[in-house]
Amino acid sequence: MAEEVSSPVSTVEITVENIEKALHQLYFDSNLANKDTAQKWLTLAQRAPQAWQYCWILLEPSKPPEVQFFGACTIHIKISKSWNELHPEQYEILRTQLFQNIFQFSSGTMSSFVLNTMPEIWPKAIQGIIDTFQQTNLAHLNDTDKCTALLELLTVLPEEFHTSPMLQSRRGHVRHELQQGIQCVLPLLERLLTTESPMAIQQHALKCFSSWVMFGIPLTDIEMMIQMLFRLIHNPDLFDICVDAIVNVVCNPIAYNYPNGILKMIPQALLLREKFNSAVDEKDAEVCNGICRLVVCIGENHSKCMLECPEEYKEPVMELTRFILSFSALPGYFPVDETISNIPFGFWYIMQDDIISAASDHFQQYTTVYTPVYMQLAEVLLNKVQYPPDSEYDGWSADEKEEFRCYRQDIADTLMYAYTLLREPFMLEACLFVFRSIAEGLEYGDDQCVQNLMMLLPQIPLTNNKLASTAMYMLGAYAEWLHDFPDALQTVIPLLLSGLHNAELAIASTVALKDISAECIPHLQPFATDILSTTEAVFTTNVVKSRELIRLMSTVGYTLSSLRLSSTMSYLDVLVGPIVQQLEALTSEQPSAITKSGIHVRINMLSMLFSTLDYRRPDNTEEGTTKKQPAPPQSEETQPVLLVLQQVFPLIQKIVSVWLTDTGIIEDVCELLKRAQRTLLDDMAPLVPQLSQIIVQIYSVIPQSSVLELAKSLMMLFSTDEAQLPTLKSLYVSLSTKTLSIFQTAGIHEHTDVIESYMSLISQLLRKCPHVVVCEDCNPLPIYQIGLVGLTLPETITVKSTAIFFCDFINQSSKFPLLAQIVTDYGQNLVEIILKAIGGASPRQVMDHMADILMSLNKNTFQLLCKWLEELLSIPQFPSPIASKEDKEHFKKSVVWAFLRPPGTQLCNHMRLA
């Protein structure tokens, strides 16, 4: 053949023998010239009319693989490109031959035959193919092989349609016939996917569906298949194929005609979030990439559909947008730690483009909804664009560095798209937000970066409320820095005061002013006039809401603390005078919800003033500020809060009389008086009798914990003042008498908050001034008995407070015979309740507190404790039926020998589980 093929290729006779020689020369000859000659001759042989006959001989099983392959290719070429050479009477013979060989060779040849014969020669060809395969009975093929061959043929058909050369007029007829055949293919695929088909068959079925989707199927015809895809996607073996199929559904142009079908897919796509989160945790890059590609594909191809969706789909659409945002925000550095955050770039561009091109009325609606999303995107991208540390970046390959460079450029483009959409300085807002976020962890010192930022603030156009709000919150976060660099206050204070005239900025402005004024009291005097005059103007308008008015009063208090007393009192007359007048007017009105709201706001404004206006500021100031402030030079002068409190105290008494049964107002009054106490300390002494009187007045009508907390702070404040001792004793007796009376009538279970506060009060008194508790006017025994009941309550905090009371009571019994006698007479009752609690009557959380009481008894009443334990633990099935005699003995010995608290607590739990 070498000699033959060396001659002009057209002179070599086309025979099977020569074809085989040419193929051998093509595959195995080392001479490239001979290979090229053989290739050219074989191409001519395929085009020759006699190829219709010799191709079948080449397919015989005895032939070498390269010969069989050439034969199969020849058949495919002849059918697809030389169909007009075949006589119509040969069509049926050819179809039979193809079906006989299809199980051995490629289905592409059969698909070419189908496309050339439908619909004129072979009507309903798709149904005919399916029927033929189902009826074929070949001994050497099982059902799986036949099904695989059928699916391969059905998969190739729509693909072959797009590449086969045919007249345009005929292409329309063939397309119509294929569209008719879809109704035969879909039921077959649904059966194969819903039954227990082998995995290979399911994979082929999904690939077949994906191929027909690309041909074009209305979404209304495949709703069931789409649901099936979202169900099968959770199978790891089918995940990639399902993703490809769904992507093909979404990307096909025909899908644009079915917006409802696309919207129905969104809730199903959202169900993939859990799978995505799990894949992120497990670092499964393939699953992350597949889900990201699927979800982003929906957004990219149907962003306009998402924008124009009906009301019921607006929330799912926003959830899908946030899902896509989570892809962009995936932690780590691209492309080393993650490889998907670049996929959504196209979506963000297309979405903003659709929004900008919308009609003006729709544009306003869309920007209102999507502006926050693009603001979040900006924050995300500002984080993702950052370089990794040098130690990490230096270890990247050159390709990774190049990818990261391109990625950063894509981020820049995306930020520009967002700017085009928003037309506002959102990038600046994001930068200020970042500065605010790092404020807490910043080591200040001489930080030039922060100084430069403060210098730039006047140049920033804060016309946008979001930008201005973020700037104000950021300034508040740097309150400590401003204390060390007070020169910046010249810029900061005017900016924050300007926000008080805008309702949307009032929250950020008042929060920042409060934080800064609390830290910068020594530096506020130059700005006092501006702050206080602006505040006066705000108080006379309705721009700022009640909560902001209360918060603003803290700034007033801190600012007044920086002034002389004379100046402070002048401003107080201007600022507080109207508030007192309004409060007096409201008190004179008939009680109503509106009146109550007005009283609540003004009492809380005064309360905030009392906690912040302090000429002798202690180490721990109100609202968690723990930085010790230097005492101003007028520290020997009268505290302004005392003067104001003396002025408003008659009004407070009137409010209490009118609103005595309103728990909310009474709590406000108690909080106001507590804050005044914390500020005035010993200066509160002149008002102690009046304050005691008002406490008794309230508690005698409606006992509540807030009143007891006020009484406790008052008693602890003056516990060492002999002059106030009679008043404190009288107050204690009145509170105890009322407390004992309500538990004798109403029952302890309805007042667990009261008993918790009352036990806490008695505990503090036993430690600081036990002589108040141990007095002739009030017998401690009923209090002890209330405590016994308190230990049995289900509320852990009440049990804890009661247990602390018993520990203090027992510890003081060694100093006071009256207390010792009570412990002696009723200590066994206490031990019995403790043992019942350990035995299971109380929750496990209170075991620590029970152990504390046992240790106090061990320390102070050792002999009695031994006796009580012996008697009680000898009772059968006490305190628990599952506690054995050995468990009880071990427990008793451990308590008697006073092990340290942790082992004691473990013993309580051990006996509980025994």
Beta strands, then each sheet from edge to edge (+ up, - down):
end
